[in-house]
C-alpha cells in the first residue's frame, strides 16, 4: 500500500463514514448536508484511487461523479422545496 | 504527497466536525471547508506528483469543477434549510 492508498483509506473511514451517518439519520436538512459531503469526499477518494493505482483512466469516474453529484443535489433542493410549499 | 495528505486531514477533520453542530446551517460551514480548502489541497498534491501531463489536466478539471460547484450547492442548500426552518 502506497501513501495515496493510505490517504484513500483515511478518507473513507474518517471522512465518508461521518458523511454517510449524516445522510442516513435525522431530518431533511441534515441528510441533504450529509449527501453533499459524501459526494465531495467520494470524488476526492476516487482521484486518489486513480493516483494510487497509477491508472489515469480511472479519473473518468470522479469527473462524471462531480457533475452528477452537482445536478443531483440541485434536483434534491428543488424537489424538497416544492414538497415543503405544498399545503 | 504531503500536500494531498494535508488535504485529506482537512477533509476528515471537517467531516467529523460536521457531526457536532445541532443546526443544519452550521453544518454547511464544514461542507464549505471540504470544497474550498480540502479539495484544492488534494488536487494540488496530485498535480505536483504528476508534473505536466494529461493526468494533471484531468485532475485540475475535476478540482476546478468541485471548487466551482461547491458554493452553488451550499447556497442552494442554505436557502432550502432557511425555508425549512421558517
N, CA and C atoms of all chains as a GROMACS GRO file, in nm:
protein
  519
    1UNK      N    1   0.086  -0.121   0.000
    1UNK     CA    2   0.000   0.000   0.000
    1UNK      C    3   0.089   0.125   0.000
    2UNK      N    4   0.067   0.213  -0.099
    2UNK     CA    5   0.146   0.336  -0.103
    2UNK      C    6   0.073   0.448  -0.028
    3UNK      N    7   0.134   0.566  -0.026
    3UNK     CA    8   0.078   0.678   0.050
    3UNK      C    9  -0.057   0.725  -0.001
    4UNK      N   10  -0.076   0.716  -0.133
    4UNK     CA   11  -0.204   0.759  -0.191
    4UNK      C   12  -0.318   0.670  -0.143
    5UNK      N   13  -0.292   0.540  -0.144
    5UNK     CA   14  -0.398   0.448  -0.100
    5UNK      C   15  -0.421   0.458   0.051
    6UNK      N   16  -0.314   0.494   0.124
    6UNK     CA   17  -0.333   0.520   0.267
    6UNK      C   18  -0.425   0.641   0.286
    7UNK      N   19  -0.405   0.743   0.201
    7UNK     CA   20  -0.493   0.861   0.205
    7UNK      C   21  -0.637   0.824   0.174
    8UNK      N   22  -0.656   0.734   0.076
    8UNK     CA   23  -0.791   0.688   0.043
    8UNK      C   24  -0.856   0.620   0.163
    9UNK      N   25  -0.777   0.535   0.230
    9UNK     CA   26  -0.830   0.462   0.346
    9UNK      C   27  -0.872   0.559   0.456
   10UNK      N   28  -0.785   0.655   0.484
   10UNK     CA   29  -0.818   0.755   0.587
   10UNK      C   30  -0.941   0.834   0.548
   11UNK      N   31  -0.948   0.869   0.418
   11UNK     CA   32  -1.062   0.947   0.370
   11UNK      C   33  -1.193   0.870   0.381
   12UNK      N   34  -1.189   0.743   0.348
   12UNK     CA   35  -1.312   0.663   0.352
   12UNK      C   36  -1.357   0.637   0.495
   13UNK      N   37  -1.262   0.607   0.583
   13UNK     CA   38  -1.300   0.575   0.721
   13UNK      C   39  -1.332   0.702   0.800
   14UNK      N   40  -1.244   0.802   0.790
   14UNK     CA   41  -1.262   0.923   0.872
   14UNK      C   42  -1.353   1.026   0.810
   15UNK      N   43  -1.367   1.024   0.676
   15UNK     CA   44  -1.448   1.127   0.611
   15UNK      C   45  -1.582   1.078   0.561
   16UNK      N   46  -1.580   0.966   0.488
   16UNK     CA   47  -1.705   0.918   0.428
   16UNK      C   48  -1.800   0.859   0.532
   17UNK      N   49  -1.744   0.794   0.633
   17UNK     CA   50  -1.831   0.734   0.736
   17UNK      C   51  -1.916   0.839   0.809
   18UNK      N   52  -1.856   0.950   0.858
   18UNK     CA   53  -1.940   1.055   0.920
   18UNK      C   54  -2.041   1.115   0.822
   19UNK      N   55  -1.999   1.130   0.694
   19UNK     CA   56  -2.090   1.187   0.595
   19UNK      C   57  -2.210   1.095   0.571
   20UNK      N   58  -2.184   0.965   0.564
   20UNK     CA   59  -2.294   0.871   0.544
   20UNK      C   60  -2.384   0.866   0.668
   21UNK      N   61  -2.323   0.881   0.785
   21UNK     CA   62  -2.404   0.885   0.907
   21UNK      C   63  -2.498   1.005   0.904
   22UNK      N   64  -2.447   1.120   0.860
   22UNK     CA   65  -2.532   1.239   0.847
   22UNK      C   66  -2.642   1.216   0.744
   23UNK      N   67  -2.606   1.150   0.634
   23UNK     CA   68  -2.700   1.131   0.524
   23UNK      C   69  -2.809   1.029   0.557
   24UNK      N   70  -2.783   0.943   0.656
   24UNK     CA   71  -2.878   0.835   0.685
   24UNK      C   72  -2.962   0.860   0.809
   25UNK      N   73  -2.931   0.963   0.885
   25UNK     CA   74  -3.006   0.986   1.009
   25UNK      C   75  -3.053   1.130   1.017
   26UNK      N   76  -3.157   1.153   1.098
   26UNK     CA   77  -3.202   1.289   1.124
   26UNK      C   78  -3.300   1.342   1.023
   27UNK      N   79  -3.314   1.476   1.022
   27UNK     CA   80  -3.414   1.540   0.937
   27UNK      C   81  -3.365   1.563   0.795
   28UNK      N   82  -3.452   1.631   0.719
   28UNK     CA   83  -3.424   1.653   0.576
   28UNK      C   84  -3.295   1.732   0.556
   29UNK      N   85  -3.281   1.842   0.629
   29UNK     CA   86  -3.165   1.931   0.609
   29UNK      C   87  -3.036   1.859   0.644
   30UNK      N   88  -3.038   1.784   0.753
   30UNK     CA   89  -2.918   1.710   0.795
   30UNK      C   90  -2.878   1.608   0.689
   31UNK      N   91  -2.977   1.540   0.634
   31UNK     CA   92  -2.948   1.438   0.532
   31UNK      C   93  -2.893   1.501   0.405
   32UNK      N   94  -2.948   1.617   0.370
   32UNK     CA   95  -2.901   1.685   0.248
   32UNK      C   96  -2.754   1.726   0.262
   33UNK      N   97  -2.720   1.781   0.378
   33UNK     CA   98  -2.580   1.820   0.401
   33UNK      C   99  -2.490   1.696   0.397
   34UNK      N  100  -2.537   1.586   0.455
   34UNK     CA  101  -2.460   1.462   0.453
   34UNK      C  102  -2.440   1.410   0.311
   35UNK      N  103  -2.543   1.425   0.229
   35UNK     CA  104  -2.533   1.381   0.090
   35UNK      C  105  -2.429   1.462   0.014
   36UNK      N  106  -2.431   1.592   0.032
   36UNK     CA  107  -2.333   1.678  -0.035
   36UNK      C  108  -2.191   1.645   0.010
   37UNK      N  109  -2.177   1.627   0.142
   37UNK     CA  110  -2.046   1.595   0.198
   37UNK      C  111  -1.995   1.462   0.143
   38UNK      N  112  -2.085   1.363   0.138
   38UNK     CA  113  -2.046   1.231   0.087
   38UNK      C  114  -2.005   1.239  -0.060
   39UNK      N  115  -2.075   1.319  -0.138
   39UNK     CA  116  -2.041   1.333  -0.280
   39UNK      C  117  -1.902   1.392  -0.298
   40UNK      N  118  -1.873   1.501  -0.225
   40UNK     CA  119  -1.742   1.566  -0.239
   40UNK      C  120  -1.629   1.474  -0.195
   41UNK      N  121  -1.651   1.403  -0.084
   41UNK     CA  122  -1.546   1.314  -0.031
   41UNK      C  123  -1.523   1.196  -0.125
   42UNK      N  124  -1.631   1.144  -0.185
   42UNK     CA  125  -1.616   1.032  -0.278
   42UNK      C  126  -1.536   1.074  -0.402
   43UNK      N  127  -1.561   1.195  -0.451
   43UNK     CA  128  -1.486   1.244  -0.567
   43UNK      C  129  -1.336   1.249  -0.535
   44UNK      N  130  -1.304   1.304  -0.418
   44UNK     CA  131  -1.162   1.312  -0.380
   44UNK      C  132  -1.100   1.174  -0.361
   45UNK      N  133  -1.178   1.082  -0.304
   45UNK     CA  134  -1.127   0.945  -0.285
   45UNK      C  135  -1.100   0.878  -0.419
   46UNK      N  136  -1.188   0.902  -0.516
   46UNK     CA  137  -1.168   0.841  -0.648
   46UNK      C  138  -1.044   0.898  -0.720
   47UNK      N  139  -1.020   1.027  -0.700
   47UNK     CA  140  -0.899   1.088  -0.757
   47UNK      C  141  -0.774   1.021  -0.698
   48UNK      N  142  -0.776   1.001  -0.567
   48UNK     CA  143  -0.661   0.938  -0.501
   48UNK      C  144  -0.646   0.791  -0.540
   49UNK      N  145  -0.760   0.723  -0.565
   49UNK     CA  146  -0.754   0.584  -0.611
   49UNK      C  147  -0.684   0.576  -0.747
   50UNK      N  148  -0.722   0.667  -0.839
   50UNK     CA  149  -0.659   0.670  -0.971
   50UNK      C  150  -0.509   0.694  -0.960
   51UNK      N  151  -0.472   0.783  -0.869
   51UNK     CA  152  -0.329   0.813  -0.850
   51UNK      C  153  -0.258   0.696  -0.783
   52UNK      N  154  -0.324   0.634  -0.685
   52UNK     CA  155  -0.262   0.526  -0.610
   52UNK      C  156  -0.235   0.403  -0.696
   53UNK      N  157  -0.325   0.374  -0.790
   53UNK     CA  158  -0.306   0.259  -0.879
   53UNK      C  159  -0.236   0.296  -1.008
   54UNK      N  160  -0.198   0.423  -1.023
   54UNK     CA  161  -0.131   0.473  -1.145
   54UNK      C  162  -0.213   0.444  -1.270
   55UNK      N  163  -0.342   0.465  -1.260
   55UNK     CA  164  -0.434   0.443  -1.372
   55UNK      C  165  -0.511   0.572  -1.401
   56UNK      N  166  -0.458   0.660  -1.487
   56UNK     CA  167  -0.526   0.786  -1.516
   56UNK      C  168  -0.666   0.767  -1.576
   57UNK      N  169  -0.689   0.650  -1.637
   57UNK     CA  170  -0.820   0.624  -1.697
   57UNK      C  171  -0.930   0.628  -1.590
   58UNK      N  172  -0.894   0.590  -1.469
   58UNK     CA  173  -0.992   0.588  -1.360
   58UNK      C  174  -1.046   0.728  -1.330
   59UNK      N  175  -0.979   0.832  -1.377
   59UNK     CA  176  -1.022   0.969  -1.345
   59UNK      C  177  -1.157   1.003  -1.408
   60UNK      N  178  -1.201   0.922  -1.504
   60UNK     CA  179  -1.331   0.949  -1.565
   60UNK      C  180  -1.443   0.934  -1.462
   61UNK      N  181  -1.420   0.845  -1.363
   61UNK     CA  182  -1.523   0.821  -1.261
   61UNK      C  183  -1.548   0.948  -1.176
   62UNK      N  184  -1.444   1.007  -1.113
   62UNK     CA  185  -1.471   1.131  -1.038
   62UNK      C  186  -1.516   1.246  -1.126
   63UNK      N  187  -1.470   1.249  -1.254
   63UNK     CA  188  -1.512   1.358  -1.343
   63UNK      C  189  -1.662   1.352  -1.368
   64UNK      N  190  -1.715   1.231  -1.386
   64UNK     CA  191  -1.859   1.217  -1.406
   64UNK      C  192  -1.933   1.237  -1.275
   65UNK      N  193  -1.876   1.183  -1.168
   65UNK     CA  194  -1.942   1.190  -1.038
   65UNK      C  195  -1.960   1.334  -0.990
   66UNK      N  196  -1.859   1.420  -1.014
   66UNK     CA  197  -1.871   1.557  -0.966
   66UNK      C  198  -1.984   1.630  -1.037
   67UNK      N  199  -2.006   1.598  -1.164
   67UNK     CA  200  -2.116   1.661  -1.238
   67UNK      C  201  -2.251   1.604  -1.195
   68UNK      N  202  -2.257   1.472  -1.180
   68UNK     CA  203  -2.382   1.409  -1.139
   68UNK      C  204  -2.421   1.449  -0.997
   69UNK      N  205  -2.320   1.458  -0.910
   69UNK     CA  206  -2.346   1.498  -0.772
   69UNK      C  207  -2.401   1.641  -0.767
   70UNK      N  208  -2.343   1.728  -0.850
   70UNK     CA  209  -2.390   1.867  -0.856
   70UNK      C  210  -2.537   1.873  -0.902
   71UNK      N  211  -2.564   1.807  -1.016
   71UNK     CA  212  -2.700   1.811  -1.070
   71UNK      C  213  -2.798   1.742  -0.975
   72UNK      N  214  -2.758   1.629  -0.920
   72UNK     CA  215  -2.847   1.555  -0.831
   72UNK      C  216  -2.883   1.632  -0.706
   73UNK      N  217  -2.785   1.699  -0.647
   73UNK     CA  218  -2.813   1.775  -0.525
   73UNK      C  219  -2.904   1.894  -0.556
   74UNK      N  220  -2.883   1.958  -0.672
   74UNK     CA  221  -2.972   2.069  -0.709
   74UNK      C  222  -3.115   2.020  -0.728
   75UNK      N  223  -3.130   1.900  -0.786
   75UNK     CA  224  -3.265   1.843  -0.801
   75UNK      C  225  -3.328   1.819  -0.664
   76UNK      N  226  -3.247   1.766  -0.571
   76UNK     CA  227  -3.298   1.742  -0.435
   76UNK      C  228  -3.345   1.872  -0.370
   77UNK      N  229  -3.263   1.978  -0.381
   77UNK     CA  230  -3.301   2.105  -0.318
   77UNK      C  231  -3.429   2.158  -0.381
   78UNK      N  232  -3.441   2.141  -0.512
   78UNK     CA  233  -3.561   2.188  -0.582
   78UNK      C  234  -3.685   2.110  -0.538
   79UNK      N  235  -3.676   1.977  -0.539
   79UNK     CA  236  -3.792   1.894  -0.507
   79UNK      C  237  -3.830   1.905  -0.360
   80UNK      N  238  -3.732   1.913  -0.272
   80UNK     CA  239  -3.764   1.927  -0.130
   80UNK      C  240  -3.831   2.062  -0.103
   81UNK      N  241  -3.790   2.165  -0.177
   81UNK     CA  242  -3.853   2.296  -0.163
   81UNK      C  243  -3.996   2.294  -0.210
   82UNK      N  244  -4.022   2.225  -0.322
   82UNK     CA  245  -4.159   2.214  -0.375
   82UNK      C  246  -4.246   2.138  -0.277
   83UNK      N  247  -4.190   2.030  -0.221
   83UNK     CA  248  -4.266   1.948  -0.126
   83UNK      C  249  -4.304   2.031  -0.003
   84UNK      N  250  -4.214   2.119   0.038
   84UNK     CA  251  -4.240   2.200   0.156
   84UNK      C  252  -4.347   2.304   0.130
   85UNK      N  253  -4.358   2.351   0.003
   85UNK     CA  254  -4.457   2.455  -0.028
   85UNK      C  255  -4.597   2.399  -0.041
   86UNK      N  256  -4.612   2.267  -0.059
   86UNK     CA  257  -4.744   2.208  -0.076
   86UNK      C  258  -4.826   2.224   0.052
   87UNK      N  259  -4.958   2.251   0.038
   87UNK     CA  260  -5.041   2.270   0.157
   87UNK      C  261  -5.063   2.139   0.232
   88UNK      N  262   0.311   1.457  -0.219
   88UNK     CA  263   0.215   1.373  -0.146
   88UNK      C  264   0.176   1.436  -0.012
   89UNK      N  265   0.268   1.514   0.044
   89UNK     CA  266   0.241   1.579   0.173
   89UNK      C  267   0.122   1.674   0.162
   90UNK      N  268   0.117   1.748   0.049
   90UNK     CA  269   0.007   1.843   0.030
   90UNK      C  270  -0.127   1.769   0.022
   91UNK      N  271  -0.128   1.659  -0.053
   91UNK     CA  272  -0.251   1.582  -0.067
   91UNK      C  273  -0.294   1.522   0.067
   92UNK      N  274  -0.198   1.472   0.143
   92UNK     CA  275  -0.233   1.415   0.274
   92UNK      C  276  -0.282   1.523   0.370
   93UNK      N  277  -0.227   1.645   0.357
   93UNK     CA  278  -0.278   1.757   0.437
   93UNK      C  279  -0.424   1.786   0.400
   94UNK      N  280  -0.454   1.779   0.270
   94UNK     CA  281  -0.592   1.797   0.225
   94UNK      C  282  -0.683   1.689   0.280
   95UNK      N  283  -0.632   1.564   0.282
   95UNK     CA  284  -0.711   1.453   0.337
   95UNK      C  285  -0.742   1.478   0.484
   96UNK      N  286  -0.642   1.526   0.559
   96UNK     CA  287  -0.664   1.553   0.701
   96UNK      C  288  -0.765   1.665   0.721
   97UNK      N  289  -0.758   1.768   0.636
   97UNK     CA  290  -0.857   1.878   0.644
   97UNK      C  291  -0.997   1.824   0.620
   98UNK      N  292  -1.011   1.740   0.517
   98UNK     CA  293  -1.143   1.684   0.484
   98UNK      C  294  -1.196   1.598   0.599
   99UNK      N  295  -1.109   1.513   0.654
   99UNK     CA  296  -1.151   1.426   0.763
   99UNK      C  297  -1.192   1.509   0.886
  100UNK      N  298  -1.111   1.611   0.917
  100UNK     CA  299  -1.145   1.696   1.032
  100UNK      C  300  -1.277   1.766   1.010
  101UNK      N  301  -1.302   1.815   0.888
  101UNK     CA  302  -1.427   1.885   0.860
  101UNK      C  303  -1.546   1.790   0.868
  102UNK      N  304  -1.528   1.667   0.816
  102UNK     CA  305  -1.638   1.570   0.818
  102UNK      C  306  -1.674   1.531   0.961
  103UNK      N  307  -1.572   1.511   1.044
  103UNK     CA  308  -1.600   1.476   1.184
  103UNK      C  309  -1.661   1.594   1.258
  104UNK      N  310  -1.610   1.715   1.230
  104UNK     CA  311  -1.663   1.834   1.296
  104UNK      C  312  -1.807   1.863   1.253
  105UNK      N  313  -1.845   1.819   1.133
  105UNK     CA  314  -1.982   1.844   1.085
  105UNK      C  315  -2.085   1.766   1.165
  106UNK      N  316  -2.040   1.667   1.242
  106UNK     CA  317  -2.134   1.590   1.324
  106UNK      C  318  -2.179   1.668   1.446
  107UNK      N  319  -2.100   1.767   1.488
  107UNK     CA  320  -2.125   1.833   1.617
  107UNK      C  321  -2.241   1.932   1.619
  108UNK      N  322  -2.247   2.028   1.523
  108UNK     CA  323  -2.349   2.133   1.536
  108UNK      C  324  -2.491   2.075   1.533
  109UNK      N  325  -2.581   2.141   1.604
  109UNK     CA  326  -2.720   2.096   1.604
  109UNK      C  327  -2.797   2.155   1.486
  110UNK      N  328  -2.760   2.279   1.447
  110UNK     CA  329  -2.832   2.345   1.338
  110UNK      C  330  -2.771   2.306   1.203
  111UNK      N  331  -2.856   2.270   1.106
  111UNK     CA  332  -2.806   2.231   0.973
  111UNK      C  333  -2.728   2.342   0.904
  112UNK      N  334  -2.767   2.468   0.927
  112UNK     CA  335  -2.693   2.578   0.864
  112UNK      C  336  -2.548   2.582   0.911
  113UNK      N  337  -2.526   2.550   1.037
  113UNK     CA  338  -2.390   2.547   1.091
  113UNK      C  339  -2.310   2.432   1.028
  114UNK      N  340  -2.379   2.323   0.996
  114UNK     CA  341  -2.309   2.210   0.931
  114UNK      C  342  -2.260   2.248   0.793
  115UNK      N  343  -2.333   2.338   0.727
  115UNK     CA  344  -2.294   2.378   0.591
  115UNK      C  345  -2.155   2.442   0.589
  116UNK      N  346  -2.117   2.508   0.697
  116UNK     CA  347  -1.984   2.571   0.702
  116UNK      C  348  -1.874   2.467   0.683
  117UNK      N  349  -1.894   2.348   0.740
  117UNK     CA  350  -1.791   2.245   0.730
  117UNK      C  351  -1.787   2.184   0.590
  118UNK      N  352  -1.901   2.182   0.522
  118UNK     CA  353  -1.902   2.139   0.382
  118UNK      C  354  -1.820   2.236   0.297
  119UNK      N  355  -1.830   2.364   0.329
  119UNK     CA  356  -1.753   2.464   0.255
  119UNK      C  357  -1.603   2.444   0.274
  120UNK      N  358  -1.563   2.403   0.394
  120UNK     CA  359  -1.421   2.376   0.418
  120UNK      C  360  -1.371   2.264   0.328
  121UNK      N  361  -1.455   2.161   0.310
  121UNK     CA  362  -1.416   2.048   0.226
  121UNK      C  363  -1.397   2.092   0.081
  122UNK      N  364  -1.493   2.168   0.027
  122UNK     CA  365  -1.486   2.203  -0.115
  122UNK      C  366  -1.390   2.318  -0.144
  123UNK      N  367  -1.368   2.406  -0.047
  123UNK     CA  368  -1.284   2.524  -0.073
  123UNK      C  369  -1.140   2.510  -0.029
  124UNK      N  370  -1.114   2.421   0.066
  124UNK     CA  371  -0.977   2.405   0.116
  124UNK      C  372  -0.924   2.262   0.096
  125UNK      N  373  -1.004   2.164   0.136
  125UNK     CA  374  -0.959   2.025   0.126
  125UNK      C  375  -0.940   1.979  -0.017
  126UNK      N  376  -1.040   2.007  -0.102
  126UNK     CA  377  -1.033   1.962  -0.242
  126UNK      C  378  -0.915   2.026  -0.318
  127UNK      N  379  -0.893   2.158  -0.307
  127UNK     CA  380  -0.776   2.214  -0.376
  127UNK      C  381  -0.644   2.158  -0.326
  128UNK      N  382  -0.635   2.129  -0.197
  128UNK     CA  383  -0.510   2.072  -0.144
  128UNK      C  384  -0.485   1.933  -0.201
  129UNK      N  385  -0.590   1.850  -0.203
  129UNK     CA  386  -0.574   1.715  -0.259
  129UNK      C  387  -0.539   1.724  -0.407
  130UNK      N  388  -0.612   1.808  -0.481
  130UNK     CA  389  -0.584   1.824  -0.624
  130UNK      C  390  -0.444   1.874  -0.650
  131UNK      N  391  -0.402   1.971  -0.570
  131UNK     CA  392  -0.267   2.027  -0.587
  131UNK      C  393  -0.160   1.922  -0.559
  132UNK      N  394  -0.183   1.840  -0.456
  132UNK     CA  395  -0.087   1.735  -0.424
  132UNK      C  396  -0.072   1.636  -0.538
  133UNK      N  397  -0.184   1.596  -0.599
  133UNK     CA  398  -0.179   1.501  -0.711
  133UNK      C  399  -0.112   1.567  -0.832
  134UNK      N  400  -0.144   1.695  -0.855
  134UNK     CA  401  -0.085   1.766  -0.970
  134UNK      C  402   0.066   1.778  -0.955
  135UNK      N  403   0.112   1.812  -0.834
  135UNK     CA  404   0.256   1.824  -0.810
  135UNK      C  405   0.326   1.690  -0.834
  136UNK      N  406   0.260   1.581  -0.791
  136UNK     CA  407   0.321   1.448  -0.806
  136UNK      C  408   0.331   1.405  -0.953
  137UNK      N  409   0.237   1.451  -1.037
  137UNK     CA  410   0.233   1.405  -1.176
  137UNK      C  411   0.314   1.492  -1.271
  138UNK      N  412   0.336   1.618  -1.235
  138UNK     CA  413   0.404   1.708  -1.328
  138UNK      C  414   0.310   1.747  -1.441
  139UNK      N  415   0.368   1.799  -1.551
  139UNK     CA  416   0.285   1.841  -1.665
  139UNK      C  417   0.247   1.720  -1.749
  140UNK      N  418   0.121   1.681  -1.744
  140UNK     CA  419   0.075   1.567  -1.824
  140UNK      C  420  -0.076   1.577  -1.841
  141UNK      N  421  -0.130   1.482  -1.918
  141UNK     CA  422  -0.275   1.479  -1.939
  141UNK      C  423  -0.348   1.446  -1.808
  142UNK      N  424  -0.283   1.364  -1.726
  142UNK     CA  425  -0.341   1.332  -1.595
  142UNK      C  426  -0.359   1.459  -1.512
  143UNK      N  427  -0.260   1.545  -1.518
  143UNK     CA  428  -0.267   1.671  -1.444
  143UNK      C  429  -0.388   1.754  -1.491
  144UNK      N  430  -0.408   1.756  -1.624
  144UNK     CA  431  -0.522   1.831  -1.677
  144UNK      C  432  -0.653   1.774  -1.626
  145UNK      N  433  -0.663   1.642  -1.622
  145UNK     CA  434  -0.784   1.578  -1.572
  145UNK      C  435  -0.810   1.608  -1.426
  146UNK      N  436  -0.705   1.598  -1.345
  146UNK     CA  437  -0.720   1.626  -1.202
  146UNK      C  438  -0.754   1.773  -1.180
  147UNK      N  439  -0.690   1.861  -1.258
  147UNK     CA  440  -0.719   2.004  -1.246
  147UNK      C  441  -0.865   2.033  -1.282
  148UNK      N  442  -0.914   1.968  -1.387
  148UNK     CA  443  -1.054   1.987  -1.427
  148UNK      C  444  -1.149   1.943  -1.316
  149UNK      N  445  -1.123   1.826  -1.259
  149UNK     CA  446  -1.209   1.774  -1.151
  149UNK      C  447  -1.205   1.868  -1.031
  150UNK      N  448  -1.085   1.914  -0.996
  150UNK     CA  449  -1.072   2.003  -0.881
  150UNK      C  450  -1.144   2.136  -0.904
  151UNK      N  451  -1.127   2.190  -1.024
  151UNK     CA  452  -1.195   2.318  -1.055
  151UNK      C  453  -1.347   2.300  -1.050
  152UNK      N  454  -1.395   2.188  -1.106
  152UNK     CA  455  -1.540   2.163  -1.103
  152UNK      C  456  -1.590   2.152  -0.959
  153UNK      N  457  -1.515   2.081  -0.876
  153UNK     CA  458  -1.556   2.063  -0.737
  153UNK      C  459  -1.556   2.197  -0.662
  154UNK      N  460  -1.452   2.276  -0.685
  154UNK     CA  461  -1.442   2.406  -0.617
  154UNK      C  462  -1.548   2.502  -0.667
  155UNK      N  463  -1.580   2.495  -0.798
  155UNK     CA  464  -1.678   2.587  -0.854
  155UNK      C  465  -1.821   2.552  -0.816
  156UNK      N  466  -1.850   2.420  -0.808
  156UNK     CA  467  -1.988   2.380  -0.778
  156UNK      C  468  -2.018   2.381  -0.628
  157UNK      N  469  -1.916   2.375  -0.546
  157UNK     CA  470  -1.938   2.372  -0.400
  157UNK      C  471  -2.017   2.491  -0.348
  158UNK      N  472  -1.976   2.614  -0.378
  158UNK     CA  473  -2.052   2.730  -0.328
  158UNK      C  474  -2.196   2.735  -0.381
  159UNK      N  475  -2.216   2.689  -0.505
  159UNK     CA  476  -2.352   2.689  -0.562
  159UNK      C  477  -2.441   2.594  -0.482
  160UNK      N  478  -2.388   2.477  -0.453
  160UNK     CA  479  -2.465   2.379  -0.376
  160UNK      C  480  -2.490   2.430  -0.234
  161UNK      N  481  -2.388   2.493  -0.176
  161UNK     CA  482  -2.405   2.545  -0.040
  161UNK      C  483  -2.513   2.654  -0.037
  162UNK      N  484  -2.513   2.740  -0.139
  162UNK     CA  485  -2.613   2.847  -0.143
  162UNK      C  486  -2.754   2.789  -0.160
  163UNK      N  487  -2.767   2.691  -0.251
  163UNK     CA  488  -2.898   2.629  -0.273
  163UNK      C  489  -2.946   2.557  -0.147
  164UNK      N  490  -2.855   2.486  -0.082
  164UNK     CA  491  -2.891   2.415   0.040
  164UNK      C  492  -2.926   2.513   0.151
  165UNK      N  493  -2.849   2.620   0.162
  165UNK     CA  494  -2.875   2.719   0.265
  165UNK      C  495  -3.013   2.782   0.250
  166UNK      N  496  -3.049   2.813   0.127
  166UNK     CA  497  -3.182   2.871   0.103
  166UNK      C  498  -3.292   2.773   0.141
  167UNK      N  499  -3.272   2.645   0.105
  167UNK     CA  500  -3.373   2.544   0.138
  167UNK      C  501  -3.383   2.526   0.290
  168UNK      N  502  -3.269   2.516   0.356
  168UNK     CA  503  -3.269   2.495   0.501
  168UNK      C  504  -3.334   2.612   0.573
  169UNK      N  505  -3.308   2.733   0.524
  169UNK     CA  506  -3.370   2.851   0.585
  169UNK      C  507  -3.522   2.846   0.569
  170UNK      N  508  -3.567   2.800   0.452
  170UNK     CA  509  -3.712   2.790   0.429
  170UNK      C  510  -3.773   2.681   0.517
  171UNK      N  511  -3.698   2.571   0.537
  171UNK     CA  512  -3.750   2.463   0.621
  171UNK      C  513  -3.759   2.506   0.766
  172UNK      N  514  -3.670   2.595   0.809
  172UNK     CA  515  -3.669   2.640   0.948
  172UNK      C  516  -3.782   2.737   0.979
  173UNK      N  517  -3.835   2.804   0.874
  173UNK     CA  518  -3.938   2.906   0.898
  173UNK      C  519  -4.067   2.843   0.948
   0.00000   0.00000   0.00000
